[in-house]
Amino acid sequence: MRTTVELKPEHRSRLLAIAAKRGEKGFSNVLNEAVESYLGAEAERERKIQRALQLQGVLTRKDAAALYKKVAALRASWR
């Protein structure tokens, strides 16, 4: 599908350079790969968030307090 996308001139230049290295005239294939990569990363990010949210309430209060104490001690030892 054809569409109009506004790009910074330096991004357009870099996309054209990548396409040229591949022997392609335009950068549509490079842009499609970038979009696929971005969408995949966003889907993975969403899966990780949902997985983390499912862990809410898994620790007992006692275990959570002990973990919090250990993390606080570690953070205190950082520069």
C-alpha positions in Angstrom: 0.0 0.0 0.0 1.3 3.4 -0.8 1.2 6.2 1.8 3.0 9.4 2.6 5.4 9.4 5.5 7.3 12.4 6.7 11.0 11.6 7.5 13.9 13.7 8.6 16.3 14.3 5.7 19.1 12.5 7.6 16.8 9.4 8.1 15.8 9.4 4.5 19.5 9.6 3.5 20.5 6.7 5.8 17.6 4.6 4.5 18.6 5.2 0.9 22.2 4.3 1.7 21.1 1.0 3.3 18.9 0.3 0.3 21.8 1.1 -2.1 24.1 -1.3 -0.3 21.6 -4.0 -0.9 21.2 -3.0 -4.5 17.7 -1.7 -4.1 16.5 1.5 -5.8 14.1 2.7 -3.1 14.0 2.2 0.7 10.5 0.6 0.9 11.9 -2.8 1.9 14.2 -1.3 4.5 11.3 0.7 5.9 9.0 -2.4 6.0 11.7 -4.3 7.9 12.1 -1.5 10.4 8.3 -1.3 10.9 8.1 -5.1 11.4 11.0 -5.0 13.9 9.3 -2.1 15.8 5.9 -3.8 15.9 7.5 -7.1 17.1 9.4 -5.2 19.9 6.2 -3.5 21.0 4.3 -6.8 21.1 7.1 -8.3 23.1 7.1 -5.3 25.5 3.4 -5.7 26.0 3.7 -9.4 26.7 6.4 -8.7 29.3 4.2 -6.0 31.0 1.2 -8.4 31.1 3.4 -11.2 32.5 4.8 -8.9 35.2 1.3 -7.7 36.1 0.2 -11.3 36.5 2.9 -11.7 39.2 1.3 -9.1 41.4 0.4 -10.5 44.8 2.5 -13.7 44.3 4.9 -13.0 47.2 3.7 -13.1 50.7 4.0 -9.9 52.7 6.9 -11.4 54.7 8.7 -12.4 51.5 8.0 -9.0 49.9 9.4 -7.2 52.9 12.5 -9.3 52.9 13.1 -8.7 49.2 12.5 -5.0 49.7 15.1 -4.9 52.5 17.7 -6.7 50.3 17.1 -4.4 47.3 17.4 -1.4 49.6 20.7 -2.7 50.9 22.0 -3.3 47.4 20.9 0.2 46.2 22.7 1.7 49.2 25.9 0.1 48.2 25.8 1.5 44.6 27.7 4.6 43.8 
